[in-house]
Amino acid sequence: MKVLINESQFVSILSESESHTGELCSHYGVNTIFCKRVASFIKNNRGNARKQSKDFFKDVLQNSGKFRTIDLNPQNEEYKKRVLELEKFRNILVANNSCSNIVDMLDDELKNLPNKGLKMNVGENDEYDILNRLDTHYTALAYLLTRMILDSLDEVGLKEQNLSTLDDKKIVELITYVLKPENVEEVATNMKRLLDNNEHFRNDLLGTIKYSKERGTKVENTIFDSLRKKYGSENVHIFTDNYGFVDNFGVDGVVVFDGMAHPVQISTTPKTPEPKIFKYTSQSCKPIGYFKGKDTETITYYRL
């Protein structure tokens, strides 16, 4: 089954519109709305779409043998650096008698990490690769899935159907259909070829992910600067390294005030109904979620 956009199809799309870095779905013309619906399904895990996508593209990027990876194990310096951050996070909580529930989880994580078989995508010089962020970029995933779905329909004679009016159940079925494990090898082969040889594809896919990362970093820096001014630099701790182990807990940093260490989560879009970090809330744990919108300088925060 042909499951990823080929060279001629990509050139055809680009000849009809400008490159849309940051708005990948607009490449698809009449299926722009469909692509955005797929992104929404992934974001909200409708029909298990987020987990399926994450697992599938983990296999594509880390287990297919087509992309460069390193093993994150106790012998690796990148692993050691990330473990030190995890231990620092734990020690801050312990020193402030805060979030014993998270401390217990961190103890388990530190014990189990060496046996997890973790990998990280890297470049030619073993530097961090922005592709590691693909599994959390819902628009980029939807862009790839939409092409896979259109190509699979093309194979059975349903060329470039307008899918925007499909019901939710059918969209779930199509997502599940193209994310079958047997398609990993072909998707990996085609995706690697396109990233190596097609400048438009590479710039749009990676450029969009980089744009989101840069926007997120800018918001994080603004909020952490504000927290430093309010609580003092010595009370603000940042954990936003690429592919960091602390990030697995949804934590971007910690701010200490009123005798308690508060885990912090920062976002560029409002979290509804509330930031996931609030699941840690207890008598000794009061996480805070900060949000800074694109078109406003106002920083709002939520707290339970």
C-alpha positions as a Markdown table, in Angstrom:
| # | Residue | x | y | z |
|---|---|---|---|---|
| 1 | Met | 0.0 | 0.0 | 0.0 |
| 2 | Lys | 1.3 | 3.5 | -0.9 |
| 3 | Val | 1.0 | 5.4 | 2.4 |
| 4 | Leu | 3.1 | 8.5 | 2.1 |
| 5 | Ile | 3.1 | 11.4 | -0.3 |
| 6 | Asn | 5.4 | 10.9 | -3.3 |
| 7 | Glu | 7.5 | 13.5 | -5.0 |
| 8 | Ser | 5.2 | 14.3 | -7.8 |
| 9 | Gln | 2.2 | 14.7 | -5.5 |
| 10 | Phe | 4.1 | 17.1 | -3.3 |
| 11 | Val | 5.3 | 19.3 | -6.1 |
| 12 | Ser | 1.7 | 19.4 | -7.5 |
| 13 | Ile | 0.3 | 20.6 | -4.2 |
| 14 | Leu | 3.0 | 23.3 | -3.8 |
| 15 | Ser | 2.5 | 24.5 | -7.4 |
| 16 | Glu | -1.1 | 25.5 | -6.4 |
| 17 | Ser | -0.3 | 27.4 | -3.2 |
| 18 | Glu | 2.6 | 28.9 | -1.2 |
| 19 | Ser | 4.5 | 26.9 | 1.4 |
| 20 | His | 2.5 | 27.1 | 4.6 |
| 21 | Thr | 5.0 | 26.6 | 7.4 |
| 22 | Gly | 2.9 | 26.6 | 10.6 |
| 23 | Glu | -0.3 | 25.7 | 8.7 |
| 24 | Leu | 0.5 | 22.4 | 7.2 |
| 25 | Cys | -3.1 | 21.4 | 6.7 |
| 26 | Ser | -3.7 | 24.2 | 4.2 |
| 27 | His | -1.6 | 22.1 | 1.7 |
| 28 | Tyr | -4.6 | 19.9 | 1.2 |
| 29 | Gly | -7.1 | 22.3 | -0.5 |
| 30 | Val | -10.6 | 20.8 | -0.2 |
| 31 | Asn | -9.3 | 18.4 | 2.5 |
| 32 | Thr | -7.9 | 21.2 | 4.7 |
| 33 | Ile | -10.8 | 20.8 | 7.1 |
| 34 | Phe | -10.4 | 17.0 | 7.1 |
| 35 | Cys | -6.7 | 17.4 | 8.1 |
| 36 | Lys | -7.6 | 19.8 | 10.9 |
| 37 | Arg | -10.2 | 17.3 | 12.1 |
| 38 | Val | -7.6 | 14.6 | 12.2 |
| 39 | Ala | -5.3 | 16.9 | 14.2 |
| 40 | Ser | -8.2 | 17.4 | 16.7 |
| 41 | Phe | -8.8 | 13.7 | 16.9 |
| 42 | Ile | -5.1 | 13.2 | 17.8 |
| 43 | Lys | -5.0 | 16.0 | 20.3 |
| 44 | Asn | -8.1 | 14.8 | 22.1 |
| 45 | Asn | -7.2 | 11.1 | 21.6 |
| 46 | Arg | -10.5 | 10.4 | 19.9 |
| 47 | Gly | -10.7 | 6.7 | 19.0 |
| 48 | Asn | -7.2 | 6.3 | 20.7 |
| 49 | Ala | -5.8 | 8.4 | 17.8 |
| 50 | Arg | -3.1 | 10.1 | 19.9 |
| 51 | Lys | -1.7 | 6.8 | 21.3 |
| 52 | Gln | -1.9 | 5.0 | 18.0 |
| 53 | Ser | 0.0 | 7.9 | 16.2 |
| 54 | Lys | 2.6 | 8.1 | 18.9 |
| 55 | Asp | 3.3 | 4.4 | 18.9 |
| 56 | Phe | 3.3 | 4.2 | 15.1 |
| 57 | Phe | 5.7 | 7.1 | 14.5 |
| 58 | Lys | 8.0 | 5.9 | 17.4 |
| 59 | Asp | 8.4 | 2.7 | 15.4 |
| 60 | Val | 9.0 | 4.8 | 12.2 |
| 61 | Leu | 11.6 | 7.0 | 13.7 |
| 62 | Gln | 13.3 | 4.8 | 16.3 |
| 63 | Asn | 12.7 | 1.1 | 15.4 |
| 64 | Ser | 12.7 | 1.0 | 11.6 |
| 65 | Gly | 16.4 | 1.4 | 11.2 |
| 66 | Lys | 15.9 | 4.2 | 8.7 |
| 67 | Phe | 16.6 | 7.1 | 11.1 |
| 68 | Arg | 19.7 | 7.7 | 13.2 |
| 69 | Thr | 19.3 | 7.1 | 17.0 |
| 70 | Ile | 21.3 | 6.7 | 20.1 |
| 71 | Asp | 20.5 | 4.5 | 23.1 |
| 72 | Leu | 19.8 | 6.4 | 26.3 |
| 73 | Asn | 21.4 | 4.1 | 28.9 |
| 74 | Pro | 23.6 | 4.6 | 32.0 |
| 75 | Gln | 26.7 | 4.5 | 29.8 |
| 76 | Asn | 25.5 | 7.5 | 27.7 |
| 77 | Glu | 26.4 | 11.1 | 28.6 |
| 78 | Glu | 23.0 | 12.3 | 27.3 |
| 79 | Tyr | 21.3 | 9.9 | 29.7 |
| 80 | Lys | 23.5 | 10.9 | 32.7 |
| 81 | Lys | 22.7 | 14.6 | 32.1 |
| 82 | Arg | 18.9 | 13.9 | 32.0 |
| 83 | Val | 19.1 | 11.7 | 35.1 |
| 84 | Leu | 20.8 | 14.5 | 37.0 |
| 85 | Glu | 17.9 | 16.8 | 36.1 |
| 86 | Leu | 15.4 | 14.3 | 37.3 |
| 87 | Glu | 17.3 | 13.9 | 40.6 |
| 88 | Lys | 17.5 | 17.7 | 41.0 |
| 89 | Phe | 13.7 | 17.9 | 40.5 |
| 90 | Arg | 13.2 | 15.2 | 43.2 |
| 91 | Asn | 15.6 | 17.0 | 45.6 |
| 92 | Ile | 13.9 | 20.3 | 45.3 |
| 93 | Leu | 10.5 | 18.7 | 46.2 |
| 94 | Val | 12.0 | 16.8 | 49.1 |
| 95 | Ala | 13.9 | 19.9 | 50.5 |
| 96 | Asn | 10.6 | 21.7 | 50.6 |
| 97 | Asn | 8.5 | 18.8 | 51.9 |
| 98 | Ser | 6.3 | 19.1 | 48.8 |
| 99 | Cys | 4.6 | 16.7 | 46.5 |
| 100 | Ser | 5.4 | 13.4 | 48.2 |
| 101 | Asn | 3.2 | 11.7 | 45.5 |
| 102 | Ile | 5.5 | 12.9 | 42.8 |
| 103 | Val | 8.6 | 12.0 | 44.8 |
| 104 | Asp | 7.4 | 8.4 | 45.0 |
| 105 | Met | 6.9 | 8.4 | 41.3 |
| 106 | Leu | 10.3 | 9.8 | 40.7 |
| 107 | Asp | 11.9 | 7.1 | 42.9 |
| 108 | Asp | 10.2 | 4.4 | 40.8 |
| 109 | Glu | 11.3 | 6.2 | 37.6 |
| 110 | Leu | 14.9 | 6.5 | 38.6 |
| 111 | Lys | 14.9 | 2.8 | 39.5 |
| 112 | Asn | 13.4 | 1.7 | 36.2 |
| 113 | Leu | 15.0 | 4.1 | 33.8 |
| 114 | Pro | 18.1 | 1.9 | 33.1 |
| 115 | Asn | 15.9 | -1.0 | 31.9 |
| 116 | Lys | 13.5 | 1.0 | 29.7 |
| 117 | Gly | 15.5 | 0.7 | 26.5 |
| 118 | Leu | 15.1 | 4.4 | 25.7 |
| 119 | Lys | 16.2 | 5.9 | 22.4 |
| 120 | Met | 16.6 | 9.4 | 21.0 |
| 121 | Asn | 16.7 | 10.5 | 17.4 |
| 122 | Val | 19.9 | 12.4 | 16.5 |
| 123 | Gly | 21.7 | 14.1 | 13.6 |
| 124 | Glu | 24.9 | 13.1 | 11.9 |
| 125 | Asn | 27.0 | 14.4 | 14.9 |
| 126 | Asp | 24.7 | 12.8 | 17.5 |
| 127 | Glu | 23.1 | 16.1 | 18.2 |
| 128 | Tyr | 19.4 | 16.3 | 19.2 |
| 129 | Asp | 17.0 | 16.0 | 16.3 |
| 130 | Ile | 13.8 | 18.0 | 16.1 |
| 131 | Leu | 12.0 | 14.9 | 14.9 |
| 132 | Asn | 11.9 | 13.8 | 18.5 |
| 133 | Arg | 9.0 | 16.3 | 18.9 |
| 134 | Leu | 6.9 | 14.9 | 16.1 |
| 135 | Asp | 4.8 | 12.7 | 18.4 |
| 136 | Thr | 3.5 | 15.8 | 20.3 |
| 137 | His | 2.9 | 18.0 | 17.3 |
| 138 | Tyr | -0.7 | 17.2 | 16.4 |
| 139 | Thr | -0.7 | 19.3 | 13.2 |
| 140 | Ala | 2.5 | 17.7 | 11.8 |
| 141 | Leu | 1.1 | 14.2 | 12.6 |
| 142 | Ala | -2.2 | 15.1 | 11.0 |
| 143 | Tyr | -0.4 | 16.4 | 7.9 |
| 144 | Leu | 1.3 | 13.0 | 7.5 |
| 145 | Leu | -1.8 | 10.9 | 8.4 |
| 146 | Thr | -3.9 | 12.9 | 5.9 |
| 147 | Arg | -1.5 | 12.1 | 3.1 |
| 148 | Met | -1.4 | 8.5 | 4.1 |
| 149 | Ile | -5.2 | 8.3 | 4.1 |
| 150 | Leu | -5.5 | 10.0 | 0.7 |
| 151 | Asp | -2.8 | 7.8 | -0.8 |
| 152 | Ser | -4.5 | 4.6 | 0.6 |
| 153 | Leu | -7.8 | 5.7 | -0.9 |
| 154 | Asp | -6.1 | 6.5 | -4.2 |
| 155 | Glu | -4.9 | 2.9 | -4.3 |
| 156 | Val | -8.4 | 1.6 | -4.4 |
| 157 | Gly | -9.6 | 4.1 | -7.0 |
| 158 | Leu | -10.9 | 6.8 | -4.8 |
| 159 | Lys | -8.5 | 9.5 | -5.9 |
| 160 | Glu | -8.4 | 12.8 | -3.9 |
| 161 | Gln | -11.8 | 12.4 | -2.3 |
| 162 | Asn | -13.2 | 15.3 | -0.4 |
| 163 | Leu | -13.3 | 13.8 | 3.1 |
| 164 | Ser | -14.3 | 16.9 | 5.1 |
| 165 | Thr | -17.9 | 15.8 | 5.6 |
| 166 | Leu | -17.1 | 12.3 | 6.9 |
| 167 | Asp | -18.6 | 11.3 | 10.2 |
| 168 | Asp | -16.4 | 10.9 | 13.3 |
| 169 | Lys | -16.6 | 7.1 | 13.2 |
| 170 | Lys | -15.3 | 6.9 | 9.6 |
| 171 | Ile | -12.4 | 9.2 | 10.5 |
| 172 | Val | -11.4 | 6.9 | 13.4 |
| 173 | Glu | -11.6 | 3.9 | 11.0 |
| 174 | Leu | -9.3 | 5.6 | 8.4 |
| 175 | Ile | -6.8 | 6.6 | 11.0 |
| 176 | Thr | -6.7 | 3.1 | 12.5 |
| 177 | Tyr | -6.4 | 1.6 | 9.0 |
| 178 | Val | -3.3 | 3.5 | 7.9 |
| 179 | Leu | -1.6 | 3.1 | 11.3 |
| 180 | Lys | -1.3 | -0.6 | 11.1 |
| 181 | Pro | 2.1 | -1.9 | 12.2 |
| 182 | Glu | 2.7 | -3.5 | 8.8 |
| 183 | Asn | 2.9 | 0.0 | 7.2 |
| 184 | Val | 5.8 | 1.2 | 9.4 |
| 185 | Glu | 8.5 | 0.0 | 7.1 |
| 186 | Glu | 7.1 | 1.7 | 4.0 |
| 187 | Val | 6.3 | 4.9 | 5.8 |
| 188 | Ala | 9.8 | 5.0 | 7.3 |
| 189 | Thr | 11.4 | 4.5 | 3.9 |
| 190 | Asn | 9.3 | 7.1 | 2.1 |
| 191 | Met | 9.6 | 9.7 | 4.9 |
| 192 | Lys | 13.4 | 9.3 | 5.1 |
| 193 | Arg | 13.7 | 9.7 | 1.4 |
| 194 | Leu | 11.5 | 12.8 | 1.4 |
| 195 | Leu | 13.3 | 14.4 | 4.3 |
| 196 | Asp | 16.7 | 13.8 | 2.5 |
| 197 | Asn | 15.7 | 14.8 | -1.0 |
| 198 | Asn | 12.6 | 17.1 | -1.0 |
| 199 | Glu | 13.4 | 20.6 | 0.3 |
| 200 | His | 9.8 | 21.7 | 0.4 |
| 201 | Phe | 8.7 | 18.7 | 2.5 |
| 202 | Arg | 11.6 | 19.0 | 4.8 |
| 203 | Asn | 11.2 | 22.7 | 5.4 |
| 204 | Asp | 7.5 | 22.5 | 5.9 |
| 205 | Leu | 7.5 | 19.5 | 8.2 |
| 206 | Leu | 10.6 | 20.4 | 10.3 |
| 207 | Gly | 10.0 | 24.1 | 10.0 |
| 208 | Thr | 6.5 | 23.8 | 11.5 |
| 209 | Ile | 7.8 | 21.8 | 14.4 |
| 210 | Lys | 10.7 | 24.2 | 14.9 |
| 211 | Tyr | 8.3 | 27.2 | 14.8 |
| 212 | Ser | 6.2 | 25.6 | 17.5 |
| 213 | Lys | 9.2 | 24.9 | 19.7 |
| 214 | Glu | 10.5 | 28.5 | 19.3 |
| 215 | Arg | 7.2 | 29.9 | 20.1 |
| 216 | Gly | 6.9 | 27.7 | 23.2 |
| 217 | Thr | 10.4 | 28.6 | 24.3 |
| 218 | Lys | 9.7 | 32.3 | 24.0 |
| 219 | Val | 6.6 | 31.9 | 26.1 |
| 220 | Glu | 8.5 | 29.8 | 28.7 |
| 221 | Asn | 11.2 | 32.4 | 28.9 |
| 222 | Thr | 8.7 | 35.3 | 29.4 |
| 223 | Ile | 6.9 | 33.5 | 32.2 |
| 224 | Phe | 10.1 | 32.3 | 34.0 |
| 225 | Asp | 11.5 | 35.9 | 33.8 |
| 226 | Ser | 8.2 | 37.1 | 35.4 |
| 227 | Leu | 8.5 | 34.4 | 38.2 |
| 228 | Arg | 12.1 | 35.4 | 38.9 |
| 229 | Lys | 11.2 | 39.0 | 39.4 |
| 230 | Lys | 8.4 | 38.0 | 41.7 |
| 231 | Tyr | 10.0 | 35.2 | 43.7 |
| 232 | Gly | 13.7 | 35.6 | 43.1 |
| 233 | Ser | 16.0 | 33.7 | 40.8 |
| 234 | Glu | 17.0 | 31.3 | 43.6 |
| 235 | Asn | 13.4 | 30.1 | 43.9 |
| 236 | Val | 12.8 | 29.4 | 40.2 |
| 237 | His | 14.1 | 26.1 | 38.7 |
| 238 | Ile | 13.7 | 25.3 | 35.0 |
| 239 | Phe | 13.5 | 21.8 | 33.4 |
| 240 | Thr | 12.9 | 22.4 | 29.7 |
| 241 | Asp | 15.8 | 20.6 | 28.1 |
| 242 | Asn | 15.2 | 18.8 | 24.8 |
| 243 | Tyr | 13.9 | 15.2 | 25.4 |
| 244 | Gly | 14.3 | 15.7 | 29.2 |
| 245 | Phe | 13.1 | 13.0 | 31.6 |
| 246 | Val | 11.4 | 15.6 | 33.8 |
| 247 | Asp | 9.2 | 16.5 | 30.8 |
| 248 | Asn | 7.6 | 13.0 | 31.1 |
| 249 | Phe | 5.9 | 14.3 | 34.2 |
| 250 | Gly | 4.5 | 17.3 | 32.4 |
| 251 | Val | 6.7 | 19.7 | 34.4 |
| 252 | Asp | 8.5 | 22.6 | 32.9 |
| 253 | Gly | 9.9 | 24.0 | 36.1 |
| 254 | Val | 9.4 | 24.5 | 39.8 |
| 255 | Val | 8.8 | 27.8 | 41.7 |
| 256 | Val | 9.2 | 27.9 | 45.5 |
| 257 | Phe | 7.2 | 30.2 | 47.7 |
| 258 | Asp | 5.1 | 30.2 | 50.9 |
| 259 | Gly | 7.2 | 27.2 | 52.1 |
| 260 | Met | 6.2 | 25.0 | 49.2 |
| 261 | Ala | 7.7 | 23.9 | 45.9 |
| 262 | His | 5.1 | 24.2 | 43.2 |
| 263 | Pro | 5.6 | 22.2 | 39.9 |
| 264 | Val | 4.9 | 24.5 | 36.9 |
| 265 | Gln | 3.4 | 23.7 | 33.5 |
| 266 | Ile | 3.5 | 26.4 | 30.8 |
| 267 | Ser | 1.5 | 26.4 | 27.5 |
| 268 | Thr | 0.8 | 28.6 | 24.5 |
| 269 | Thr | -2.9 | 27.5 | 24.4 |
| 270 | Pro | -5.4 | 27.3 | 27.3 |
| 271 | Lys | -5.7 | 23.8 | 28.8 |
| 272 | Thr | -9.2 | 22.7 | 29.2 |
| 273 | Pro | -10.8 | 21.8 | 31.5 |
| 274 | Glu | -7.5 | 22.3 | 33.3 |
| 275 | Pro | -3.7 | 21.6 | 33.0 |
| 276 | Lys | -2.9 | 17.9 | 33.3 |
| 277 | Ile | -0.3 | 18.7 | 35.9 |
| 278 | Phe | -3.2 | 19.3 | 38.3 |
| 279 | Lys | -3.6 | 15.5 | 38.7 |
| 280 | Tyr | -0.7 | 15.8 | 41.2 |
| 281 | Thr | -2.7 | 18.1 | 43.5 |
| 282 | Ser | -2.8 | 17.1 | 47.1 |
| 283 | Gln | -2.4 | 18.7 | 50.5 |
| 284 | Ser | 1.4 | 18.9 | 50.0 |
| 285 | Cys | 1.3 | 19.5 | 46.3 |
| 286 | Lys | -0.1 | 22.6 | 44.6 |
| 287 | Pro | 0.9 | 22.7 | 40.9 |
| 288 | Ile | 0.4 | 25.8 | 38.8 |
| 289 | Gly | -0.4 | 26.1 | 35.1 |
| 290 | Tyr | 0.6 | 29.2 | 33.2 |
| 291 | Phe | -0.8 | 30.3 | 29.8 |
| 292 | Lys | 0.3 | 33.1 | 27.6 |
| 293 | Gly | -1.6 | 33.6 | 24.4 |
| 294 | Lys | -0.1 | 34.5 | 21.0 |
| 295 | Asp | -1.8 | 37.9 | 20.7 |
| 296 | Thr | -1.7 | 39.1 | 24.3 |
| 297 | Glu | 0.9 | 40.0 | 26.8 |
| 298 | Thr | -1.3 | 39.0 | 29.6 |
| 299 | Ile | -0.2 | 35.9 | 31.6 |
| 300 | Thr | -3.0 | 34.0 | 33.3 |
| 301 | Tyr | -2.6 | 31.1 | 35.6 |
| 302 | Tyr | -4.7 | 28.5 | 37.2 |
| 303 | Arg | -4.3 | 26.9 | 40.6 |
| 304 | Leu | -6.4 | 24.4 | 42.6 |
